[in-house]
Structure formats: C-alpha cells, structure tokens
C-alpha cells in the first residue's frame, strides 16, 4: 500500500464533515483547513445542540431538587457517568469523577493521593515528553514534601528509552505519571509495559489520556492503570469538562480535593462526614450542560466505525509525513514508529511562528511554539515546532494544501543571503 495513495480509506469523510458546521467557515476569505485538533477538536452539531437544549428546556440544578426540571436535568447528568464507564470500560460508574479536564484530574490526584502517600525522600516518576500539566503538579508536590521528581528519558526520534525504566523505578517510587500520547510529537507510549513493571513493585500509575482518548479505543481494565484522565474538548465535547477514572479502592482511601456541597454526607460545626465516591470529589454545582454535551460527544464517537476512522487518521499521518519530508528545508520532529496523527516539523532558517502566520493567511490553522512541552524542545535543542494535528474529519486534499503552502512559505520567508 503506497503512502501516496489518497483513495485507500473507506471512511466516508465527506459525510462526516457535514456534521461539523465550523468546517464550512472561512478564514481570511479562504476555506478553513483545521489542523489544530491536538489543541481542541471541533464539535458536531449534535453536541452544540445539546448545550442549547439544556439551557432552553430543562436548565435546573441537579440532585436534591424534587421539581420536574431538576429531575430531568439530574437524570440526563447521571446517565453520562454510565456512558463514560462504558466508553472507558471501567468496572463501575463509581470510578468516574467529573472534572474540568485532564489538568484538574492530575492536580486532584497529586493533591490527594500524592499528599497522603508521598513523603520526604520519596520519588515521583514521569517522562521526558510530558505536557506541563503533568509536570508542574508533581513538582509542587515534591517541593512541598521534600521528594524527588525523576524522568524517563527519550531518544532523538521521540521515543521513551524504556531500557532505563528498571533503573529509575526504586523502592522510593510512590507513583508514576505518564502521557499516553504526546501532544507535540504524536508518540504513543508503551503505557501497558510501564504499568506491568510498576505494578510488579506495587507502584500505581496515572495515565494522561488527553490526546489518546479520541485517537484510540481505551480499555482501562485491559491497561490496568490506576488512574486515567481525559478532556472533553479534545474528543468532540465542550471545553471545561473532563473525567478522571480511578480504581475504586484507591479513590476510597484518598481525602477530598475540595470542600463544599455534594461532597458531604453530614455537616456540623464539630465534624463533617464525607460522601461516598465519586461524589466525594465533586464539590459544588457541576458543569451540568457540558457534562450532558460530553455524553452526546461520546454517543457520536461510539456510533461511528472507529476502526475505519482511526485507519483514516493513520493514512493522513503517513501521507503528510511522506510529502512534507520531501520538501527541501523541512525537518520532521518526532519520528517514532508508533504515532498518532500529529506531524511536527521545523523549517530551516525560518521561525515557526512566522510560518504559522503565513499558513493562517491561506486558511490553514496549525499550532506553533513549544506546545506546553518545553522540556521536549530543550531536549531536541529547538525553540518550537509547527504542528499539524489531524482528526477523522480531515482530508487528503487538505493535507495537499498544507504541503503546497509549506513549500511556498519556505520560498516566501527564506532569508535572502547576499
């Protein structure tokens, strides 16, 4: 099968694109080509309608209300927890906690499990390709506790150096937190192997699934991870909503993250008794509308043939990497053998930001910079990259436009030497 064959996919991308109204928009008078999916995905009309429908027809606070609107909103909200349970294949809906996104999920675990179990002299292990949100919370914890943050290194291709893992895991390691799929390189990490090695020494593992959840089928029981988190806005849902999965036995041992309503069973001035999980971690009025819309996004993903959708993304990735690599002056960054649909590259003698601005004038939305992964850029000795990230609604013709305008950007922006 040729990497240059544009007709290999049986996925009906033209039909799918009709579900996403923003794909009909123009940018600077040009048809929008949206290649910033790793930052946030676009939303199908059914997700947009779900938010409007809630506020138009049954807006009410959930639980405890006995009136019609509250009961309808409560049922719609509670149903989503079951949808997430099936989407991740967790053992119980009790293992699903609604949070604002992956960042909050990491902070929640670092602040509860971490504070309870990490002490002076202990170690927390992460990887060299973490997003800042999976670095800073652990740094804060280690600084507070007098613990040490250790890092699994990566090679020049953007792959973890797994041979180092057995030396990095010690009797002092209390938790490992690892990104499933790199947002800046597209590398899919061998999290299952890491989990097996960690569990052999009784160490829990947190998996950052912000990028992987839309690009792969997740089964937390098969992975046997202890914690898993994702953000709704990266998988067709709204911003400001996400989920934390945690094994029930761990969640039950963890102290609350925030205090307030819903997370309590009884309150007096002398003592507060906390609610059962997952409610113990969901203080205050939740993001009701966006939870409901997240459920619709999950429904949308589950009703499509995800095998075909993911195969289409993979072919877009191969096609883009093949053609971009043929342009003189382009250097691909992140060439791991196991990758999701993210292409990062730099242009010789041309600033990534300038190239991104040029592409924007052609209607092509890409991301430029360090992508909240400054340690990766430091490791590779570059200031940042141009990143094109694809989702199943992208097309080969859009990739052709990217390749064409990258070549034109080089000609237009290249410094003229005397």
N, C-alpha and C positions, 0 to 999 in steps of 0.2 A: 504494500500500500504506500503510495507516494505521499510525502509530506506536502506536496504542492497541489494535490487533487482537492478541488473545492467542492466536489459533489459526493464525497464519501459518506456524509452524515445523512441518516434517515430521519433525523429530528426535524419536525416541522417548525422551524424558527419563524417563518413568516406568519404563521397562525398565532404563535405565542406572542409575538410582538404586538399584536392587536390588543392584547390585554393590558399593555403598559402605555397609558396616554402620553407620558412625557417623551416617549421616543418619537413622537410626531412633532416635537418642538424644534425650533431653530435656534442656533447660537451664532450671533454676528451675521445673521442672514443666511447661514449655511445649515443644512440638515444636521441635527445633533448626532454626534457619534460619542457614545458614553462609555469610556474605558476607565472609569474611576470606581469600579464596583467593590474593590477591596476597602475603600473608604466608607461607602454606603451603597447599597443596591437601590434600584428603582422599585416602585411599588405597583402591583397590578391594581386595576380599577376596583376589584372586589375588596381589597384592603382599605383603599381610600373611602369607599362607600361604607365600610363597617364603622369607621370612626364617625362619619357624618350621621349614620343611622342611630348610633348610640346617643349622641347629643341631641338628635332631633326627636327621638321617640321613646327612650327609656332612661334618660340621664337621672341617676339617683345614686346615693352612697349604698355600698353593699353590706350585707350581713347585718343582723340585728334589726333592720327595718322590716316592718310587717306589711307595709303597703305594696300595692301591685308593682310600681316601678322598681322599688328596691328588690323585690323578689325576682323580677325578670332580669335585672342587672346582675344580681348575685348568682343566678343560675348560669348566665352567659359567662361570667367571670370564672366561676368554679369549673365549668366544662373545659376551659383552656388548660387547666392543670392536668387533666386527664389526657388531653391531646399531646401535651409536652411529654408526659410519661410514655405514651406510645411512640412518639417521634424519636425519643432517645432510648427507648426500651429499658426504662428503669423498672425496678421491682415494684415500686409503689408511688402513687401520686404524692405521698408524704415526703418523698425525696426531692421534690421540685419546689424551689423557692423563687418567687418573682423579685427581680432586682432591676436597677436602671440599665444594666448592661454588664458586659464582661469585667469592666474596670471595677464596678462596685462589688461584683462577686469575688474578685481577687482580694479586694480590701476587706470584705466581710470575713473571708477565711483567715487572712493574715491577722486580723484584729481579734478573732475569737479562738479558732483552733491554734493559731500561731502564738498568741499571748499566753494561752494556757499551757502549751506544750514545749515552747522554745525558751531555753534559759541560757544564762551566761556560759560561754564556751561551746554551745551547740552550733550546728551548721544547717544552713538552708541552701539547697542546690537548685540552680536554674540553668538556662543555656545561653550561649553567646548570641542567639538570634531572637531574644525576647523583645516584645513591644515594651515601651517604657512603663505601661500599666502593669506589666508582670515583672518589673524590676524594682520600681520605687516603693511599693508597699512592703516588699520583703527587706529592702534596705532600711526603711523606717523601723521595722520590727527588729532587725538585727542591731541597729543603733540603740534602740531602747533596751534591749535585753543583753547586750554585750555578746551577741552571737556573730558568726562569720557567714558571709554570703559567698558561695563558691559557684563556679561557672563551668559548664561543659563546653569546651572549645569547638570551633568549626573550622573546616578547611577552606581553601580558596574557591571551591565550587559551591560553597554554601551548604555543606552537609556536616552534621554533627560528627565529631571524632569519637565514635562510640567505644573505641578501644580504651579511652581514658576513663570511662564511666566506673569501672570496677575499682579504680584508684581513688576516684572522687567520692564515692559512697563509703562512709565510715560509720563507726558506732555512734558518732556525734551527729549524724544526719537525721534531722527530725521531720523534714518534709521536702519533697521535690516538686517544683512547679515548672511545667514545660509547655511551650507553644506547640500545638498540633500541626498547624500550617503557618509558615512565615508570611506575614503580610507584605514584606518588602522583597522577598526572594522567591516566594511560592513554594519553597521546600516543604515537603510533607515529612515530618519527623517520625522515627520509629517508636512511637509512644508505647506501643504494646510491649516492645522489648524492654524499654525503660521501666515500665510498670512491673514486669516479671522480675527484673533484677532488684527493684526497690522492695517489692513485697517479700522477696526471699530474705530480706533483712528487717522486715516489719515496718517499712517506711511508707507512709501514704503518699499518693501522687495526685497533684492538681493538674488538669489538662485545660489549657486555654484554647477553646474551640471557636473563637470569634470568626476565624477565617475558614475553618474546616467544615462547619455545620452545613453550609449551603453547597459545598463542593464535594461532599461525600455522605454516605449513609452512616450515621452514628449509632453505635450499639454500646452503651456504657457497661452493660453486663459482660459483653464479649471482651471489651477493653479491660474490664475490671478496675477502672480508675476509681479513685476515692472521691474526687470532685471533678466536675466538668462544667464549663460555663460558656454561654454564647450570648450574642447581642442580636436583638430582633431586627435592627435596621440593616444589618449585613445579609439578611436572608429574607428580604421582601417585606418585612414588617416595619412598624414605625420606629422612630428614634425614642430613646428614653425608656426602653423596656428590654429586658433580657431575662435569662434564667440561670440559676445555679442548681446543679444537681449535686447532691452529696449522699453518701451512704447513710442510711437512717441511724445506724449505731454510732456514727461519728457526730451527726447533727444533734443527736440527743445529749451527747456529752459536752457540746460546745455552749458557752454562755451566749446570751443575746448580743446582737450587734448594736441595736438601738432600742431605746425605751419609748413607750407611748401606748396608744390604743391598739387593740387587736392582738398584740404580742403578750397580753396578760391574761391570767385566769382569774385572779382576785387581787385587789389593791387595798391596802390600808396604810396609815402613816407609819405603822410599825414594820410592815413586811409586804412584799409583792410576790405572788406566785405566778410563774410564767406559764404561758400557753404551751400546748404541745407543738411539735414540728409539723408542718413548716411555718405555722403562724408565729412561732416564737421569733422568727427572723423577719417578720413583715409588719413592722410598726407603722401606724398611721394609715390614712386613706391612701390606697394604692392608685396606680395609674390605670384606672378601670378601662377607659376607652381603648388604650393602646394594648392592654392585655387581650381584650376581645379581638382587636385587629390582628394581634400576633397569632391568635388561634386561626384566623382566616388565612393568614400567610402560610401557616403550617398545612392547613387543608389544601391550599393551592399547590404546595410542593408535593404533598402526598398523592394528589390525584394525577400528577403527570408521570410519565415513564422516566424515572430518574436515571436509569441506566443509559437511556438514549441521550438525555440532557447532559449528563456528565461526559459521555463519549463525545458529544458535540463540543463541549468546552475543551476537552483534551486535544481534539483536532485543531481547534482555533489556536491553542497554545503552540502546537508543533508547527503549524503553518506560519504563525507570527515569528517564532524564533528562527525558522529556516530562512525566511525572507529578510528579516532585519539583519541577520548575521552576514548576509551577502552585501550589505551596503558598506562601502569604504568609510571608515570613521566611526562606525558603531561597534561598541563592545558590550556584549551581554554580561549582566551581573546576576549570578545565581543560576548555575547550570547543573543543579542536582538531577540525578536520574529520576527521582520520584518527586514530581512537581504538580502543583495545582495551576490554574490558569492565570498566572501572573508573570509578566515579562518586564524585567527591569534592565535598563541599559544606560550607558553614558555615551556622549558624543565627544570625539577628540577636539580639544581646544574650544569647546562650546559649553557655556554654562547651562545646566539642566533647566533652571528657571526661565532663561531666555528661550530655550527650545520649547518649553511648555507653553509660554505665552504665544509663540509663533503658531503652534498647533491649535491653540484656542481660537486664533483668528480664522482658522479653517473649519471650526465647529467641532474639533476633536478635544474631548475632555480627558486629560491624563493627570496624574499626580506627580509633582516634582519635589525633591528635597530628601530628607532623611527618613521620612515615613514613621516618625516616632520610634526609630531604631538606630539611634546614634552610635551605639557600640558596634553595630554591624558595619556602618560606614567607616568608623575608625579602624576596625579590623581589616577592611579592604582598602584603606588609605584613599578614600574618595569622599567628597563633601556630600554627595547625594546622588540620586538616580532619577531618570524618567521612568515612571511605572505605568504600564498599561495592564489593566486587570479586566478579565472577561467574565461574563456570565452567559447563561444559555440563550439569552435573547440577542446576543451579539452575532454578527455575520462575518463571513469571509470577505465580503465586499467592503465592510468597514475596516477590516484589517488591511486590505489592499490600500485603502485611503490613508491609513496610518503610515504604512511603509512608504508610499509615494511622497507624503508630506514630510516625513523624517528626512528623506533624501533631499527634498527641496529646502528644508530647514538648514541642513548642513551647507548647501550651496549659498544660501542667503545670509547665514550668520557667521560663516567661517571667516576668521580674521584674514585680512589681505596683507601678507608679508611683503616688504619691499625687496 
